[in-house]
Amino acid sequence: PPLSVGLPSHLPSVWMLSFVVLAGQLLLLIGGAVFGSLVLLLLLVKWWLERPLRQPIGRVRAGGPFKGQAPDDDTYEVCIVGAGPAGSSCAYFSVKGGVKTLLLERKTFPRDKYCGDGVCTPAINILEEMGVMKTLKENNEVKFADAGGLVSPAGLSYIGASVEKLGNAAACAVKRLHLDMRMAFAARDAGASLLEEQDVIGAEFDDSRGIWTVKTEAGASYKARLLVCADGAPSRLATKLGYCTEAPKGISSRAFISGKHNTNFDGVCFYLKGALPGYCAIFRHPNDELNFCYYLIPCGKEGMCGDVSEKDLPRLHNYAIKEDPFVSAAIGKQAKIEPMKAAALRLARQGVSKSYGPQLLIVGDAAGQCDPLTGEGIHTAMIGGKQAALTIIEMSREGDYSEESCKVYEDRWLKEFGHDFPISVMGSWLLWKCPMLIDATAAEMQRQGDKMLALWAELMTCMKPKTYFLHPSIALPLGVAVVRRYLSTLIFGEAKRQL
């Protein structure tokens, strides 16, 4: 019979195993290439968005017309209109630099301002530098947020203690009634001339003399070489001078809560469906008092804050307090709740194309220096005020208050925090369109604990630039969390809100 030679019976399984191994290696290579490309793309986008940080800051022009000339007895070097956080910080650091400074306040201290009252780390540092924080502590007017967190649109929540990771609380609560008064008095004690009950109605510039004349409702007038508009979001003065061209588009509410309540944390943000990218928050004050606030952030169509508008604020405010499961549970049924107050928000330079002019600076809310992702403006106002003061000191030394020199101030505040505004605007839009991003963040906090909470606190309180969200160590885990959250929702349905 013919000789037949057969292949070993185990060879097909060997070929199959080899194929599986090769396919696995190929998938690993593809996965590695995709992962590497994502990392590279994130780093490139981050690098591109951080271009303003690498831009050189201009210099105050040397040898100006006022160099070596002290102002007349009836003339100040700088007149600051508005004694809020921006104006008072500007006045304090200006006078500390030897500048003859006038600070005008429309009302009499103590006076209230409708605000969320949250003061974050950069502002805390400035308050320490001014000696104000010491006074606030001595008078029991500040409560540090040692325990806090967030609640996502789907009801995922995490409350922890970021202070254990950061070393210090990322924020504190101070009533504006106390904060503004203490800051203005610190500027006065440092040497600034503080005048209260000065309702400024306009200012005129004498180009031939290089002098501003500031006029009040009562008929008083004051002269200065440099004018600083720090009169808040509506900024009547910057509007009259033509630098502010539209009304503020953001808005926030406030209600103080006293008596018996169920809140066992110091500060929590609630991202409720229907009002994104806006949110509400509860901050604990000394004596166990609470501040409830609701922020509506402009986003989407003109005049809209996502899917709602300014006129919806009372409804949203009252709904959260009375019906939202988490908020209403934290407040309880026996608490005494103040009627809602509201204030305008000017975010991300809205309506203010430039914050300077010839012998003119615009600072704080008047310049639209509020963060367009959080609505927070106290720390940016203080940083802006300090950067204005540093520029004023240099201009005073060189005797030059020209528009070119005043532009140095804008270069400085844009480099300090304004470079973050474009990515904050993008972040607001993403939160509005993809609430799952906040759900994923809360899920990551539940998974990583206080480490993730501390990082979130750093990014949302200006301790780190928001471009850090694009760092691969942050963006990739959050991306995985979004996918995980999406699959979980797809398979198991919408999670119920957890208290």
FENJOZI-V250686 format. One record per backbone hydrogen bond with DSSP energy under -1.0 kcal/mol. CO is the residue of the C=O (numbers start at 1). NH is the residue of the N-H. Records with the same first field share a line. If there is no record, write none. Layout:
BEGIN
CO: NH / NH
END
This chain:
BEGIN
8: 11
10: 14
11: 15
12: 16
13: 17
14: 18
15: 19
16: 20
17: 21
18: 22
19: 23
20: 24
21: 25
22: 26
23: 27
24: 28
25: 29
26: 30
27: 31
28: 32
29: 33
30: 34
31: 35
32: 36
33: 37
34: 38
35: 39
36: 40
37: 41
38: 42
39: 43
40: 44
41: 45
42: 46
43: 47
44: 48
45: 49
46: 50
48: 51
50: 53
51: 54
64: 67
66: 69
72: 75
76: 225
77: 226
78: 102
79: 228
80: 104
81: 230
84: 88
85: 89
86: 90
87: 91
88: 92
89: 93
90: 94
91: 95
92: 96
94: 99
95: 98
100: 77 / 78
101: 193
102: 80
103: 195
104: 82
105: 198
107: 197
117: 174
119: 172
120: 123 / 124
121: 125
122: 126
123: 127
124: 128
125: 129
126: 130
127: 132 / 133
131: 135
132: 136
133: 137
134: 138
135: 139
136: 141
137: 140
143: 173
144: 146
147: 266 / 267
148: 160
149: 269
150: 158
151: 271
152: 155
155: 498
156: 152
158: 150
160: 148
161: 164
162: 165 / 166
163: 167
170: 121
171: 145
172: 119
173: 143
175: 178 / 179
176: 180
178: 182
179: 183
180: 184
181: 185
182: 186
183: 187
184: 188
185: 189
186: 190
187: 192
188: 191
193: 103
195: 105
198: 200
199: 217
202: 215
204: 213
206: 210 / 211
211: 206
212: 224
213: 204
214: 222
215: 201 / 202
216: 219
220: 216
222: 214
223: 76
224: 212
226: 79
227: 361
228: 81
229: 363
235: 239
236: 240
237: 241
238: 243 / 244
239: 242
250: 345
251: 296
252: 343
254: 341
255: 292
256: 338
257: 290
258: 336
266: 284
267: 149
268: 282
269: 151
270: 272 / 280
272: 275
275: 278
279: 295
280: 270
281: 293
282: 268
283: 291
286: 289
289: 285
290: 257
291: 283
292: 255
293: 281
294: 253
295: 279
296: 251
299: 306
301: 304
304: 299
305: 308
308: 305
309: 312
310: 313
312: 316
313: 317
314: 318
315: 319
316: 320
317: 321
318: 322
319: 323 / 324
324: 328
325: 329
326: 330
327: 331
328: 332
330: 262
336: 258
341: 254
343: 252
345: 250
346: 370
347: 350
349: 352
351: 245
355: 362
357: 360
359: 227
360: 357
361: 229
364: 367 / 369
365: 368
368: 349
370: 348
371: 375
376: 371
377: 381
378: 382
379: 383
380: 384
381: 385
382: 386
383: 387
384: 388
385: 389
386: 390
387: 391
388: 392
389: 393
390: 394
391: 395
392: 396
393: 397
394: 398
395: 399 / 400
398: 64
399: 66
401: 359
402: 406
403: 407
405: 408
406: 409
407: 411
408: 412
409: 413
410: 414
411: 415
412: 416
413: 417 / 418
414: 419
417: 420
418: 421
420: 424
421: 425
422: 426
423: 427
424: 428
425: 429
426: 430
427: 431
428: 432
429: 433
430: 434
434: 437
435: 438 / 439
436: 440
437: 441
438: 442
439: 443
440: 444
441: 445
442: 446
443: 447
444: 448
445: 449
449: 453
450: 454
451: 455
452: 456
453: 457
454: 458
455: 459
456: 460
457: 461
458: 463 / 464
465: 468
466: 469
467: 470
468: 471
471: 474 / 475
472: 476
474: 478
475: 479
476: 480
477: 481
478: 482
479: 483
480: 484
481: 485
482: 486
483: 487
484: 488
485: 489
486: 490
487: 491
488: 492
489: 493
END
